[in-house]
Amino acid sequence: MVSRGLGEKACVRCNVPYAQAMSATTYSAGTTDLSESLYDAMPWEHADVRDAQRQRLLAEVTALKADGVVVDATLAEAIESKSASWPE
Amino acid sequence: MSRYEGRRAFVMDSGALTTLAANDALRLAWLEEFTRWKHGVVLIPEIILAETFVGQKASDFRMARLLGAVEDMANPGSLWLPVTKEIFKRAGVLRSDAILAAPRRQAPSVADATVVACAESVSFKMAVTIFTTDPDDLELLVDQTRRTNIAVDAL
């Protein structure tokens, strides 16, 4: 099997080649502006890809609950308080 | 704006994934939290695969189940953060800066530095929370990025 290099891959959602996105990369040591980078062409930049993952996560939540898994209220509160402090 | 409205990436290191895979209640709690972020997404740096599969049937099965909830099996690779040469170079710079910043500490691992380099790249697009079981090293590395929208949290 011949493996494909990263430059030959493309976004599974819009088919933009990673190489095309990488050509706009201006990164060098000391420069951290990667805004025009490989990640502009990544699948998760698309809202529908994120939504699809959210649906899978919800399905796993439902499956765990169906298996009888429960979350202690103290744990749920601890997680809630953690996320409240994350910077935007 | 409610925090559940903003875009946010949840980046996992190997310790976080291993912990979530092994603990059903913790996994349920965190997966519920992730789903509350309407515009959130769970992203996994490719490099952590080398630390999460161990060749033991039960452990690997649980890891595969967790990854299956994250990844679209019809589009393999869609939720992975690729590790490019640029990311590796950036990881090297961050690791070196971290060593200089805390010379008496044990140097952060290459894997940790790579996770942070991936997270830094994502942070130009959206806020990031890195989940880890080693918050001290990850925070030291994040400090070197000087990004203000990256949180580090222990599960």
gemmi code that builds the backbone of each chain (N, CA, C; Angstrom):
import gemmi

chains = {
    "A": [
        ("MET", (0.845, -1.188, 0.000), (0.000, 0.000, 0.000), (0.881, 1.238, 0.000)),
        ("VAL", (0.524, 2.158, -0.837), (1.259, 3.419, -0.882), (0.560, 4.427, 0.017)),
        ("SER", (1.278, 4.936, 1.011), (0.662, 5.927, 1.897), (0.726, 7.296, 1.254)),
        ("ARG", (-0.278, 8.103, 1.529), (-0.335, 9.451, 0.989), (0.276, 10.422, 1.976)),
        ("GLY", (1.059, 11.353, 1.481), (1.609, 12.389, 2.341), (0.536, 13.375, 2.720)),
        ("LEU", (0.802, 14.133, 3.760), (-0.192, 15.087, 4.234), (-0.583, 16.069, 3.130)),
        ("GLY", (0.395, 16.455, 2.323), (0.125, 17.429, 1.276), (-0.848, 16.937, 0.224)),
        ("GLU", (-1.031, 15.609, 0.117), (-1.960, 15.058, -0.862), (-3.370, 14.929, -0.307)),
        ("LYS", (-3.519, 15.072, 1.000), (-4.838, 14.908, 1.602), (-5.687, 16.162, 1.386)),
        ("ALA", (-6.993, 15.982, 1.538), (-7.903, 17.111, 1.393), (-8.987, 17.008, 2.445)),
        ("CYS", (-9.620, 18.141, 2.707), (-10.728, 18.165, 3.658), (-11.822, 17.218, 3.178)),
        ("VAL", (-12.293, 16.344, 4.052), (-13.311, 15.376, 3.662), (-14.655, 16.058, 3.410)),
        ("ARG", (-14.786, 17.281, 3.889), (-16.050, 17.983, 3.732), (-16.101, 18.804, 2.443)),
        ("CYS", (-15.049, 19.568, 2.160), (-15.095, 20.473, 0.996), (-14.017, 20.157, -0.029)),
        ("ASN", (-13.174, 19.186, 0.278), (-12.148, 18.721, -0.655), (-11.052, 19.742, -0.936)),
        ("VAL", (-10.924, 20.784, -0.115), (-9.790, 21.696, -0.270), (-8.520, 20.944, 0.118)),
        ("PRO", (-7.543, 20.874, -0.777), (-6.316, 20.139, -0.437), (-5.565, 20.792, 0.714)),
        ("TYR", (-5.056, 19.973, 1.614), (-4.263, 20.517, 2.710), (-3.071, 21.313, 2.164)),
        ("ALA", (-2.512, 20.822, 1.056), (-1.324, 21.490, 0.509), (-1.642, 22.932, 0.145)),
        ("GLN", (-2.851, 23.157, -0.350), (-3.256, 24.513, -0.728), (-3.288, 25.417, 0.504)),
        ("ALA", (-3.820, 24.879, 1.588), (-3.872, 25.662, 2.824), (-2.473, 25.876, 3.384)),
        ("MET", (-1.649, 24.846, 3.277), (-0.301, 24.957, 3.824), (0.527, 25.978, 3.066)),
        ("SER", (0.228, 26.192, 1.794), (1.016, 27.140, 1.005), (0.852, 28.555, 1.525)),
        ("ALA", (-0.255, 28.797, 2.256), (-0.485, 30.129, 2.803), (0.133, 30.286, 4.185)),
        ("THR", (0.713, 29.214, 4.701), (1.278, 29.258, 6.044), (2.496, 30.161, 6.089)),
        ("THR", (2.496, 31.068, 7.034), (3.625, 31.996, 7.145), (4.456, 31.692, 8.372)),
        ("TYR", (4.200, 30.512, 8.963), (4.857, 30.216, 10.226), (6.379, 30.135, 10.097)),
        ("SER", (7.042, 30.719, 11.021), (8.472, 30.468, 11.209), (8.728, 30.674, 12.685)),
        ("ALA", (9.856, 30.217, 13.151), (10.154, 30.351, 14.578), (10.038, 31.816, 14.982)),
        ("GLY", (9.317, 32.072, 16.027), (9.123, 33.440, 16.482), (7.858, 34.065, 15.959)),
        ("THR", (7.261, 33.446, 14.956), (5.987, 33.935, 14.438), (4.930, 32.913, 14.775)),
        ("THR", (3.937, 33.325, 15.513), (2.931, 32.353, 15.927), (1.592, 32.590, 15.248)),
        ("ASP", (1.576, 33.442, 14.219), (0.321, 33.670, 13.520), (0.092, 32.540, 12.528)),
        ("LEU", (-0.654, 31.577, 12.982), (-0.952, 30.433, 12.126), (-2.391, 30.511, 11.605)),
        ("SER", (-2.948, 31.734, 11.620), (-4.359, 31.853, 11.262), (-4.612, 31.466, 9.810)),
        ("GLU", (-3.643, 31.696, 8.941), (-3.784, 31.270, 7.548), (-2.986, 29.989, 7.389)),
        ("SER", (-3.502, 28.940, 7.958), (-2.692, 27.738, 8.050), (-3.453, 26.532, 7.562)),
        ("LEU", (-2.821, 25.423, 7.716), (-3.421, 24.131, 7.422), (-4.829, 24.011, 7.995)),
        ("TYR", (-5.020, 24.556, 9.178), (-6.273, 24.321, 9.860), (-7.455, 25.035, 9.214)),
        ("ASP", (-7.179, 25.991, 8.300), (-8.286, 26.601, 7.575), (-9.000, 25.585, 6.697)),
        ("ALA", (-8.321, 24.520, 6.374), (-8.904, 23.533, 5.455), (-9.314, 22.257, 6.161)),
        ("MET", (-9.377, 22.312, 7.483), (-9.720, 21.097, 8.214), (-11.224, 20.891, 8.276)),
        ("PRO", (-11.665, 19.644, 8.300), (-13.105, 19.365, 8.280), (-13.875, 20.055, 9.400)),
        ("TRP", (-13.286, 20.144, 10.580), (-14.025, 20.689, 11.707), (-14.240, 22.195, 11.593)),
        ("GLU", (-13.676, 22.826, 10.578), (-14.011, 24.221, 10.323), (-15.446, 24.356, 9.812)),
        ("HIS", (-16.047, 23.235, 9.413), (-17.410, 23.263, 8.877), (-18.410, 22.967, 9.995)),
        ("ALA", (-19.434, 23.822, 10.077), (-20.418, 23.692, 11.157), (-21.123, 22.341, 11.112)),
        ("ASP", (-21.370, 21.823, 9.925), (-22.105, 20.551, 9.860), (-21.263, 19.392, 10.376)),
        ("VAL", (-19.956, 19.492, 10.236), (-19.082, 18.444, 10.785), (-19.125, 18.482, 12.313)),
        ("ARG", (-19.104, 19.703, 12.865), (-19.193, 19.831, 14.324), (-20.553, 19.330, 14.816)),
        ("ASP", (-21.612, 19.693, 14.082), (-22.949, 19.249, 14.480), (-23.062, 17.726, 14.442)),
        ("ALA", (-22.438, 17.123, 13.435), (-22.500, 15.663, 13.317), (-21.791, 15.005, 14.496)),
        ("GLN", (-20.666, 15.586, 14.920), (-19.990, 15.031, 16.085), (-20.860, 15.176, 17.326)),
        ("ARG", (-21.511, 16.321, 17.446), (-22.372, 16.551, 18.612), (-23.470, 15.493, 18.675)),
        ("GLN", (-24.014, 15.132, 17.538), (-25.053, 14.099, 17.509), (-24.488, 12.747, 17.960)),
        ("ARG", (-23.258, 12.448, 17.543), (-22.640, 11.176, 17.973), (-22.377, 11.193, 19.482)),
        ("LEU", (-21.931, 12.344, 19.993), (-21.695, 12.434, 21.433), (-23.003, 12.269, 22.206)),
        ("LEU", (-24.064, 12.874, 21.698), (-25.376, 12.724, 22.347), (-25.824, 11.265, 22.323)),
        ("ALA", (-25.545, 10.579, 21.226), (-25.910, 9.162, 21.129), (-25.144, 8.337, 22.160)),
        ("GLU", (-23.864, 8.682, 22.366), (-23.063, 7.966, 23.359), (-23.564, 8.268, 24.770)),
        ("VAL", (-23.972, 9.503, 25.000), (-24.563, 9.868, 26.299), (-25.814, 9.021, 26.547)),
        ("THR", (-26.654, 8.922, 25.540), (-27.882, 8.121, 25.662), (-27.552, 6.655, 25.926)),
        ("ALA", (-26.537, 6.143, 25.230), (-26.152, 4.738, 25.391), (-25.623, 4.470, 26.801)),
        ("LEU", (-24.818, 5.393, 27.311), (-24.271, 5.220, 28.660), (-25.391, 5.231, 29.695)),
        ("LYS", (-26.343, 6.152, 29.518), (-27.473, 6.210, 30.454), (-28.301, 4.927, 30.369)),
        ("ALA", (-28.455, 4.410, 29.163), (-29.213, 3.167, 28.989), (-28.505, 1.996, 29.664)),
        ("ASP", (-27.173, 2.084, 29.745), (-26.387, 1.048, 30.428), (-26.444, 1.197, 31.949)),
        ("GLY", (-27.131, 2.235, 32.409), (-27.271, 2.433, 33.854), (-26.213, 3.320, 34.476)),
        ("VAL", (-25.400, 3.955, 33.651), (-24.368, 4.846, 34.191), (-25.034, 6.128, 34.680)),
        ("VAL", (-24.659, 6.552, 35.868), (-25.207, 7.795, 36.422), (-24.061, 8.707, 36.845)),
        ("VAL", (-24.348, 9.991, 36.832), (-23.345, 10.981, 37.231), (-23.721, 11.542, 38.589)),
        ("ASP", (-22.799, 11.457, 39.501), (-22.998, 12.025, 40.831), (-23.172, 13.540, 40.724)),
        ("ALA", (-24.092, 14.082, 41.510), (-24.396, 15.515, 41.436), (-23.170, 16.366, 41.751)),
        ("THR", (-22.351, 15.889, 42.661), (-21.148, 16.648, 43.029), (-20.188, 16.750, 41.843)),
        ("LEU", (-20.051, 15.637, 41.115), (-19.185, 15.643, 39.934), (-19.744, 16.594, 38.879)),
        ("ALA", (-21.033, 16.532, 38.652), (-21.650, 17.404, 37.645), (-21.433, 18.876, 37.997)),
        ("GLU", (-21.567, 19.202, 39.278), (-21.362, 20.591, 39.708), (-19.905, 21.003, 39.540)),
        ("ALA", (-18.994, 20.089, 39.828), (-17.565, 20.397, 39.696), (-17.220, 20.693, 38.238)),
        ("ILE", (-17.767, 19.908, 37.336), (-17.502, 20.123, 35.917), (-18.118, 21.441, 35.456)),
        ("GLU", (-19.313, 21.718, 35.917), (-19.978, 22.973, 35.565), (-19.137, 24.161, 36.008)),
        ("SER", (-18.576, 24.078, 37.202), (-17.794, 25.206, 37.711), (-16.477, 25.362, 36.955)),
        ("LYS", (-15.910, 24.230, 36.512), (-14.667, 24.315, 35.721), (-14.908, 25.092, 34.427)),
        ("SER", (-15.945, 24.703, 33.723), (-16.165, 25.303, 32.399), (-16.513, 26.785, 32.497)),
        ("ALA", (-17.063, 27.190, 33.625), (-17.424, 28.596, 33.784), (-16.188, 29.508, 33.788)),
        ("SER", (-15.029, 28.937, 34.095), (-13.821, 29.759, 34.201), (-12.949, 29.732, 32.936)),
        ("TRP", (-13.357, 28.989, 31.954), (-12.532, 28.928, 30.739), (-12.596, 30.249, 29.977)),
        ("PRO", (-11.463, 30.776, 29.549), (-11.470, 32.047, 28.817), (-12.052, 31.889, 27.419)),
        ("GLU", (-12.693, 32.939, 26.953), (-13.246, 32.926, 25.588), (-12.145, 33.242, 24.587)),
    ],
    "B": [
        ("MET", (-22.631, 36.958, 26.478), (-22.896, 35.728, 25.725), (-22.696, 34.520, 26.634)),
        ("SER", (-23.665, 33.641, 26.642), (-23.521, 32.412, 27.406), (-22.314, 31.630, 26.914)),
        ("ARG", (-21.611, 30.981, 27.825), (-20.438, 30.232, 27.402), (-20.810, 29.081, 26.481)),
        ("TYR", (-22.062, 28.687, 26.507), (-22.458, 27.574, 25.655), (-22.719, 27.998, 24.217)),
        ("GLU", (-22.623, 29.299, 23.942), (-22.866, 29.780, 22.588), (-21.571, 29.926, 21.793)),
        ("GLY", (-20.443, 30.082, 22.506), (-19.187, 30.346, 21.823), (-18.602, 29.111, 21.176)),
        ("ARG", (-17.760, 29.323, 20.160), (-17.043, 28.200, 19.557), (-15.917, 27.804, 20.504)),
        ("ARG", (-15.738, 26.544, 20.701), (-14.664, 26.075, 21.571), (-14.209, 24.699, 21.115)),
        ("ALA", (-12.900, 24.520, 21.096), (-12.333, 23.207, 20.795), (-11.890, 22.556, 22.094)),
        ("PHE", (-12.233, 21.295, 22.263), (-11.785, 20.502, 23.399), (-10.692, 19.566, 22.893)),
        ("VAL", (-9.462, 19.873, 23.252), (-8.311, 19.102, 22.764), (-7.883, 18.116, 23.849)),
        ("MET", (-7.755, 16.876, 23.482), (-7.468, 15.818, 24.455), (-6.016, 15.360, 24.361)),
        ("ASP", (-5.379, 15.210, 25.501), (-4.094, 14.521, 25.475), (-4.333, 13.043, 25.816)),
        ("SER", (-3.286, 12.263, 25.789), (-3.467, 10.807, 25.932), (-3.972, 10.437, 27.326)),
        ("GLY", (-3.490, 11.143, 28.346), (-3.938, 10.842, 29.702), (-5.423, 11.102, 29.870)),
        ("ALA", (-5.902, 12.192, 29.268), (-7.323, 12.524, 29.360), (-8.171, 11.463, 28.666)),
        ("LEU", (-7.760, 11.063, 27.481), (-8.530, 10.052, 26.750), (-8.540, 8.725, 27.504)),
        ("THR", (-7.390, 8.339, 28.031), (-7.301, 7.078, 28.760), (-8.193, 7.106, 29.998)),
        ("THR", (-8.195, 8.242, 30.691), (-9.036, 8.379, 31.878), (-10.517, 8.318, 31.523)),
        ("LEU", (-10.897, 9.022, 30.470), (-12.305, 9.005, 30.055), (-12.742, 7.610, 29.595)),
        ("ALA", (-11.850, 6.934, 28.879), (-12.201, 5.605, 28.364), (-12.419, 4.612, 29.511)),
        ("ALA", (-11.697, 4.808, 30.608), (-11.722, 3.832, 31.699), (-12.822, 4.082, 32.724)),
        ("ASN", (-13.421, 5.270, 32.706), (-14.375, 5.634, 33.763), (-15.707, 6.061, 33.138)),
        ("ASP", (-16.712, 5.192, 33.232), (-17.997, 5.447, 32.564), (-18.684, 6.712, 33.086)),
        ("ALA", (-18.699, 6.891, 34.414), (-19.403, 8.046, 34.976), (-18.726, 9.352, 34.579)),
        ("LEU", (-17.387, 9.339, 34.622), (-16.649, 10.543, 34.235), (-16.860, 10.835, 32.748)),
        ("ARG", (-16.853, 9.757, 31.937), (-17.063, 9.943, 30.494), (-18.451, 10.524, 30.229)),
        ("LEU", (-19.441, 9.978, 30.904), (-20.805, 10.488, 30.716), (-20.889, 11.957, 31.119)),
        ("ALA", (-20.281, 12.287, 32.249), (-20.346, 13.673, 32.733), (-19.710, 14.643, 31.741)),
        ("TRP", (-18.533, 14.263, 31.248), (-17.844, 15.176, 30.333), (-18.479, 15.206, 28.956)),
        ("LEU", (-18.962, 14.074, 28.459), (-19.614, 14.088, 27.145), (-20.867, 14.955, 27.203)),
        ("GLU", (-21.578, 14.911, 28.317), (-22.750, 15.792, 28.462), (-22.320, 17.254, 28.442)),
        ("GLU", (-21.216, 17.545, 29.122), (-20.715, 18.927, 29.130), (-20.346, 19.368, 27.713)),
        ("PHE", (-19.655, 18.498, 26.975), (-19.254, 18.867, 25.606), (-20.471, 19.155, 24.740)),
        ("THR", (-21.537, 18.379, 24.916), (-22.699, 18.564, 24.046), (-23.462, 19.843, 24.370)),
        ("ARG", (-23.187, 20.431, 25.531), (-23.859, 21.685, 25.867), (-23.289, 22.855, 25.064)),
        ("TRP", (-22.077, 22.686, 24.547), (-21.468, 23.741, 23.729), (-21.982, 23.564, 22.312)),
        ("LYS", (-22.915, 24.417, 21.946), (-23.575, 24.268, 20.652), (-22.568, 24.301, 19.506)),
        ("HIS", (-21.526, 25.101, 19.671), (-20.535, 25.225, 18.599), (-19.186, 24.623, 19.022)),
        ("GLY", (-19.241, 23.669, 19.905), (-18.010, 23.039, 20.367), (-17.615, 21.844, 19.503)),
        ("VAL", (-16.360, 21.457, 19.638), (-15.891, 20.283, 18.903), (-14.748, 19.627, 19.683)),
        ("VAL", (-14.751, 18.315, 19.739), (-13.669, 17.572, 20.385), (-12.633, 17.230, 19.317)),
        ("LEU", (-11.383, 17.608, 19.562), (-10.307, 17.379, 18.592), (-9.169, 16.618, 19.264)),
        ("ILE", (-8.576, 15.723, 18.501), (-7.542, 14.864, 19.075), (-6.277, 14.931, 18.221)),
        ("PRO", (-5.167, 15.362, 18.800), (-3.905, 15.377, 18.048), (-3.481, 13.954, 17.683)),
        ("GLU", (-3.076, 13.764, 16.443), (-2.727, 12.418, 15.981), (-1.654, 11.763, 16.845)),
        ("ILE", (-0.774, 12.581, 17.390), (0.378, 12.018, 18.099), (-0.039, 11.200, 19.320)),
        ("ILE", (-1.210, 11.475, 19.883), (-1.579, 10.770, 21.113), (-1.973, 9.308, 20.860)),
        ("LEU", (-2.195, 8.955, 19.593), (-2.515, 7.552, 19.302), (-1.412, 6.624, 19.787)),
        ("ALA", (-0.179, 7.129, 19.731), (0.966, 6.305, 20.132), (0.965, 6.017, 21.624)),
        ("GLU", (0.154, 6.762, 22.371), (0.139, 6.577, 23.821), (-1.172, 6.005, 24.350)),
        ("THR", (-2.151, 5.799, 23.469), (-3.476, 5.405, 23.966), (-3.835, 3.954, 23.686)),
        ("PHE", (-3.265, 3.365, 22.641), (-3.544, 1.952, 22.369), (-2.385, 1.113, 22.901)),
        ("VAL", (-2.747, 0.095, 23.714), (-1.713, -0.621, 24.450), (-1.675, -2.111, 24.130)),
        ("GLY", (-2.546, -2.569, 23.217), (-2.527, -3.979, 22.838), (-3.266, -4.895, 23.795)),
        ("GLN", (-4.035, -4.315, 24.707), (-4.859, -5.112, 25.615), (-6.309, -4.965, 25.188)),
        ("LYS", (-6.951, -6.125, 24.982), (-8.247, -6.138, 24.320), (-9.279, -5.225, 24.989)),
        ("ALA", (-9.459, -5.358, 26.289), (-10.499, -4.598, 26.973), (-10.205, -3.101, 26.926)),
        ("SER", (-8.961, -2.758, 27.210), (-8.569, -1.350, 27.213), (-8.712, -0.738, 25.823)),
        ("ASP", (-8.230, -1.451, 24.813), (-8.291, -0.919, 23.442), (-9.736, -0.829, 22.958)),
        ("PHE", (-10.588, -1.761, 23.401), (-11.994, -1.705, 23.006), (-12.654, -0.450, 23.553)),
        ("ARG", (-12.371, -0.152, 24.816), (-12.977, 1.035, 25.426), (-12.469, 2.310, 24.755)),
        ("MET", (-11.187, 2.307, 24.399), (-10.647, 3.479, 23.707), (-11.301, 3.635, 22.341)),
        ("ALA", (-11.456, 2.530, 21.627), (-12.077, 2.595, 20.299), (-13.522, 3.083, 20.399)),
        ("ARG", (-14.225, 2.672, 21.444), (-15.608, 3.128, 21.625), (-15.647, 4.641, 21.836)),
        ("LEU", (-14.726, 5.136, 22.678), (-14.688, 6.570, 22.926), (-14.355, 7.330, 21.640)),
        ("LEU", (-13.355, 6.858, 20.925), (-12.977, 7.538, 19.682), (-14.102, 7.468, 18.657)),
        ("GLY", (-14.857, 6.377, 18.679), (-15.988, 6.244, 17.773), (-17.067, 7.278, 18.038)),
        ("ALA", (-17.198, 7.684, 19.298), (-18.182, 8.721, 19.625), (-17.721, 10.091, 19.154)),
        ("VAL", (-16.401, 10.225, 19.015), (-15.840, 11.509, 18.603), (-15.765, 11.611, 17.087)),
        ("GLU", (-15.313, 10.527, 16.471), (-14.969, 10.584, 15.051), (-16.099, 10.088, 14.163)),
        ("ASP", (-16.205, 10.691, 12.998), (-17.148, 10.249, 11.975), (-16.506, 9.091, 11.209)),
        ("MET", (-16.991, 7.882, 11.462), (-16.373, 6.716, 10.841), (-16.524, 6.722, 9.311)),
        ("ALA", (-17.511, 7.473, 8.820), (-17.667, 7.567, 7.365), (-16.600, 8.478, 6.751)),
        ("ASN", (-16.029, 9.330, 7.582), (-14.978, 10.244, 7.125), (-13.782, 10.132, 8.059)),
        ("PRO", (-13.062, 9.041, 7.995), (-11.970, 8.822, 8.950), (-10.983, 9.985, 8.951)),
        ("GLY", (-10.590, 10.380, 10.118), (-9.603, 11.447, 10.220), (-10.190, 12.833, 10.320)),
        ("SER", (-11.531, 12.924, 10.268), (-12.123, 14.254, 10.179), (-11.988, 15.064, 11.454)),
        ("LEU", (-11.801, 14.422, 12.584), (-11.693, 15.176, 13.837), (-10.312, 15.040, 14.462)),
        ("TRP", (-9.323, 14.725, 13.652), (-7.959, 14.606, 14.156), (-7.174, 15.851, 13.809)),
        ("LEU", (-6.245, 16.192, 14.670), (-5.346, 17.309, 14.402), (-4.054, 16.746, 13.829)),
        ("PRO", (-3.802, 16.994, 12.551), (-2.592, 16.437, 11.948), (-1.340, 17.099, 12.501)),
        ("VAL", (-0.297, 16.319, 12.603), (0.980, 16.849, 13.090), (1.890, 17.035, 11.877)),
        ("THR", (2.003, 18.281, 11.465), (2.814, 18.617, 10.292), (4.237, 18.967, 10.727)),
        ("LYS", (5.086, 19.183, 9.741), (6.446, 19.624, 10.067), (6.406, 20.944, 10.819)),
        ("GLU", (5.474, 21.833, 10.412), (5.375, 23.138, 11.088), (4.970, 22.964, 12.544)),
        ("ILE", (4.055, 22.043, 12.779), (3.621, 21.791, 14.161), (4.779, 21.207, 14.970)),
        ("PHE", (5.513, 20.275, 14.398), (6.653, 19.693, 15.123), (7.699, 20.766, 15.428)),
        ("LYS", (7.944, 21.657, 14.449), (8.924, 22.720, 14.693), (8.452, 23.635, 15.821)),
        ("ARG", (7.167, 23.963, 15.789), (6.617, 24.823, 16.839), (6.686, 24.123, 18.199)),
        ("ALA", (6.417, 22.815, 18.203), (6.512, 22.054, 19.457), (7.934, 22.117, 20.013)),
        ("GLY", (8.897, 22.042, 19.119), (10.293, 22.126, 19.553), (10.603, 23.459, 20.203)),
        ("VAL", (10.086, 24.538, 19.592), (10.314, 25.877, 20.147), (9.634, 26.012, 21.517)),
        ("LEU", (8.398, 25.541, 21.605), (7.668, 25.650, 22.877), (8.357, 24.847, 23.974)),
        ("ARG", (8.809, 23.654, 23.623), (9.476, 22.799, 24.618), (10.771, 23.450, 25.086)),
        ("SER", (11.520, 24.000, 24.133), (12.776, 24.663, 24.481), (12.515, 25.877, 25.377)),
        ("ASP", (11.500, 26.667, 25.018), (11.156, 27.834, 25.843), (10.721, 27.406, 27.250)),
        ("ALA", (9.986, 26.299, 27.322), (9.533, 25.810, 28.626), (10.708, 25.373, 29.493)),
        ("ILE", (11.682, 24.740, 28.877), (12.877, 24.304, 29.617), (13.622, 25.519, 30.159)),
        ("LEU", (13.730, 26.560, 29.327), (14.407, 27.786, 29.771), (13.621, 28.483, 30.880)),
        ("ALA", (12.291, 28.418, 30.783), (11.447, 29.102, 31.766), (11.442, 28.401, 33.114)),
        ("ALA", (11.652, 27.091, 33.098), (11.627, 26.322, 34.358), (12.767, 25.309, 34.342)),
        ("PRO", (14.009, 25.800, 34.447), (15.174, 24.918, 34.268), (15.310, 23.830, 35.331)),
        ("ARG", (14.673, 24.003, 36.466), (14.828, 23.000, 37.533), (13.814, 21.881, 37.414)),
        ("ARG", (12.861, 22.052, 36.524), (11.842, 21.011, 36.343), (12.279, 20.032, 35.281)),
        ("GLN", (11.683, 18.846, 35.334), (11.926, 17.884, 34.261), (11.323, 18.447, 32.980)),
        ("ALA", (12.022, 18.280, 31.879), (11.550, 18.842, 30.607), (10.216, 18.225, 30.203)),
        ("PRO", (9.297, 19.034, 29.672), (8.037, 18.479, 29.170), (8.312, 17.487, 28.037)),
        ("SER", (7.411, 16.545, 27.865), (7.609, 15.544, 26.813), (7.345, 16.149, 25.441)),
        ("VAL", (7.910, 15.496, 24.442), (7.663, 15.926, 23.058), (6.171, 15.815, 22.737)),
        ("ALA", (5.540, 14.764, 23.231), (4.104, 14.581, 22.965), (3.301, 15.741, 23.556)),
        ("ASP", (3.603, 16.128, 24.791), (2.888, 17.247, 25.414), (3.115, 18.542, 24.624)),
        ("ALA", (4.359, 18.773, 24.219), (4.653, 19.997, 23.458), (3.912, 19.985, 22.125)),
        ("THR", (3.767, 18.823, 21.534), (3.065, 18.716, 20.260), (1.569, 18.965, 20.436)),
        ("VAL", (1.012, 18.444, 21.512), (-0.405, 18.705, 21.816), (-0.640, 20.210, 21.953)),
        ("VAL", (0.248, 20.894, 22.652), (0.082, 22.334, 22.855), (0.282, 23.102, 21.540)),
        ("ALA", (1.227, 22.665, 20.716), (1.412, 23.320, 19.412), (0.157, 23.177, 18.554)),
        ("CYS", (-0.452, 22.008, 18.590), (-1.717, 21.805, 17.868), (-2.795, 22.726, 18.434)),
        ("ALA", (-2.906, 22.778, 19.749), (-3.926, 23.610, 20.389), (-3.709, 25.080, 20.068)),
        ("GLU", (-2.438, 25.490, 20.050), (-2.138, 26.886, 19.729), (-2.652, 27.234, 18.333)),
        ("SER", (-2.425, 26.359, 17.381), (-2.898, 26.615, 16.015), (-4.410, 26.765, 15.976)),
        ("VAL", (-5.094, 25.884, 16.703), (-6.561, 25.949, 16.738), (-7.024, 27.238, 17.408)),
        ("SER", (-6.251, 27.735, 18.362), (-6.677, 28.903, 19.149), (-6.804, 30.161, 18.307)),
        ("PHE", (-6.232, 30.162, 17.123), (-6.408, 31.310, 16.236), (-7.775, 31.290, 15.563)),
        ("LYS", (-8.434, 30.149, 15.668), (-9.768, 30.011, 15.075), (-10.867, 30.022, 16.130)),
        ("MET", (-10.560, 29.500, 17.321), (-11.566, 29.424, 18.384), (-10.867, 29.189, 19.717)),
        ("ALA", (-11.600, 29.472, 20.813), (-11.050, 29.205, 22.140), (-10.835, 27.699, 22.306)),
        ("VAL", (-9.875, 27.360, 23.153), (-9.484, 25.956, 23.319), (-9.433, 25.599, 24.801)),
        ("THR", (-9.892, 24.417, 25.138), (-9.595, 23.834, 26.445), (-8.834, 22.537, 26.196)),
        ("ILE", (-7.650, 22.433, 26.789), (-6.868, 21.197, 26.690), (-7.165, 20.366, 27.929)),
        ("PHE", (-7.557, 19.119, 27.721), (-7.770, 18.203, 28.842), (-6.561, 17.295, 28.977)),
        ("THR", (-6.122, 17.137, 30.220), (-4.886, 16.411, 30.471), (-4.899, 15.826, 31.876)),
        ("THR", (-4.031, 14.878, 32.102), (-3.800, 14.415, 33.463), (-2.492, 14.991, 34.010)),
        ("ASP", (-1.886, 15.864, 33.224), (-0.613, 16.470, 33.612), (-0.693, 17.988, 33.424)),
        ("PRO", (-1.555, 18.647, 34.201), (-1.789, 20.078, 33.948), (-0.564, 20.961, 34.151)),
        ("ASP", (0.350, 20.578, 35.030), (1.505, 21.446, 35.291), (2.365, 21.623, 34.033)),
        ("ASP", (2.705, 20.510, 33.385), (3.521, 20.600, 32.170), (2.770, 21.307, 31.053)),
        ("LEU", (1.490, 20.999, 30.933), (0.715, 21.610, 29.854), (0.573, 23.120, 30.063)),
        ("GLU", (0.368, 23.540, 31.307), (0.243, 24.973, 31.580), (1.554, 25.699, 31.304)),
        ("LEU", (2.663, 25.059, 31.681), (3.971, 25.660, 31.397), (4.151, 25.862, 29.890)),
        ("LEU", (3.756, 24.864, 29.112), (3.883, 24.968, 27.657), (2.923, 26.011, 27.086)),
        ("VAL", (1.701, 26.039, 27.591), (0.730, 27.031, 27.108), (1.214, 28.441, 27.427)),
        ("ASP", (1.836, 28.619, 28.588), (2.376, 29.940, 28.939), (3.344, 30.435, 27.865)),
        ("GLN", (4.100, 29.515, 27.267), (5.094, 29.917, 26.265), (4.428, 30.416, 24.984)),
        ("THR", (3.175, 30.010, 24.742), (2.484, 30.461, 23.528), (1.996, 31.906, 23.655)),
        ("ARG", (1.813, 32.366, 24.900), (1.270, 33.704, 25.181), (-0.157, 33.872, 24.650)),
        ("ARG", (-0.813, 32.788, 24.331), (-2.216, 32.862, 23.919), (-3.081, 32.988, 25.177)),
        ("THR", (-4.132, 33.788, 25.080), (-4.980, 34.023, 26.254), (-6.300, 33.259, 26.193)),
        ("ASN", (-6.536, 32.539, 25.117), (-7.817, 31.830, 24.988), (-7.643, 30.311, 25.047)),
        ("ILE", (-6.561, 29.878, 25.701), (-6.334, 28.440, 25.887), (-6.410, 28.125, 27.379)),
        ("ALA", (-7.356, 27.281, 27.757), (-7.455, 26.807, 29.141), (-6.859, 25.407, 29.225)),
        ("VAL", (-6.303, 25.093, 30.384), (-5.811, 23.738, 30.650), (-6.598, 23.203, 31.831)),
        ("ASP", (-7.143, 22.012, 31.698), (-7.951, 21.468, 32.781), (-7.639, 19.997, 32.992)),
        ("ALA", (-7.590, 19.622, 34.251), (-7.451, 18.209, 34.599), (-8.843, 17.601, 34.705)),
        ("LEU", (-8.985, 16.385, 34.239), (-10.299, 15.743, 34.299), (-10.637, 15.359, 35.721)),
    ],
}
model = gemmi.Model(1)
for chain_id, residues in chains.items():
    chain = gemmi.Chain(chain_id)
    for i, (resn, *xyz) in enumerate(residues, 1):
        res = gemmi.Residue()
        res.name, res.seqid = resn, gemmi.SeqId(i, " ")
        for name, pos in zip(("N", "CA", "C"), xyz):
            atom = gemmi.Atom()
            atom.name, atom.element = name, gemmi.Element(name[0])
            atom.pos, atom.b_iso = gemmi.Position(*pos), 0.0
            res.add_atom(atom)
        chain.add_residue(res)
    model.add_chain(chain)
structure = gemmi.Structure()
structure.add_model(model)
structure.setup_entities()
